């Protein structure tokens, strides 16, 4: 068996980044940027008002109160076409262009209109309530760099720069194959020895949540003919992901089904749950073989598939951990790194408390669904008591 860290390093070393594709800005949310985004326009494009009020020459309101003649109006999209004359003012609205000759805006709350005259009760400073052209960004300015996972805020920014198309990383194509004579899909009739297969659908959700394109091949029977026929559907994928059949039992045939062309890197990891983990290559395609146990499969997905997909997308590939405080006593650990399902909560002092569940059976999928984190117990960790510092992996997918 190899360590979790060594196994993850081997997986990442066998992963290649995917290429790029062009998408509309409307489709860019959640994608990874592949080239810089530079503004095609300035924002705002001209000097505009930050308030509803009146555009003035500050010199005309050097003392208060001051009364000026109303010369015209400037609204967003309908600027005043003229120059502000001395002793005059222009009614202006938020976002409207500042008239030529004006150098300040007085809020409407500080003014009183009487017919075609306006009285001002405050003395403005030059530049007051004016947003200068290019205040937000200027044409030609680079605003977003490659390798950024685009948020809704980023999409709004890109749209504001007048950029309609962006180059992003292509979605990694992950082919997913489950194995087992006993596996049926949800809704299928069940014989006494059969079970519902959750791994394939859970892994589809995992892959798509991380920005990938999942190709669900289905469930192969525990025969070489069935496995080889279904493996043919993985051609063209960036990664083949199998579930089950990676151990050493008589019916664990995945390695043999892939054939002599399979360059096997490792197939046992010193971790719990998830010892029977396999990684290698089928031609140019990396193959990650997860355990068939549902909890083991998803824990291994968190530890290995997630980093592999982030590496394909050009993102940081490490597994994120945070510090917490142990909520109850734990016995000493053995030679395998443990990943205990746990809940997270803050105590009155604001500390993050990780409370491992009492039962950690790897067949219990419901406890994984309600877990907030995986609490890491390193190999040969000594007994721990409540209040000891620990590291946890927050679960977000």
Beta strands, then each sheet from edge to edge (+ up, - down):
strand 1: 20-24
strand 2: 37-38
strand 3: 48-49
strand 4: 53-56
strand 5: 66-74
strand 6: 88-92
strand 7: 104-107
strand 8: 111-114
strand 9: 117-120
strand 10: 130-131
strand 11: 142-144
strand 12: 165-169
strand 13: 173-179
strand 14: 183-184
strand 15: 195-196
strand 16: 213-220
strand 17: 239-243
strand 18: 262-266
strand 19: 271-272
strand 20: 278-282
strand 21: 285-290
strand 22: 322-326
strand 23: 337-346
strand 24: 352-356
strand 25: 373-377
strand 26: 389-394
sheet 1: 1+ 12-
sheet 2: 2+ 11-
sheet 3: 3+ 10-
sheet 4: 7+ 4- 6+ 5+ 9- 8+
sheet 5: 16+ 13+ 17+ 21+ 20- 18+
sheet 6: 14+ 15+
sheet 7: 19+ 23+ 24- 22- 26+ 25-
end
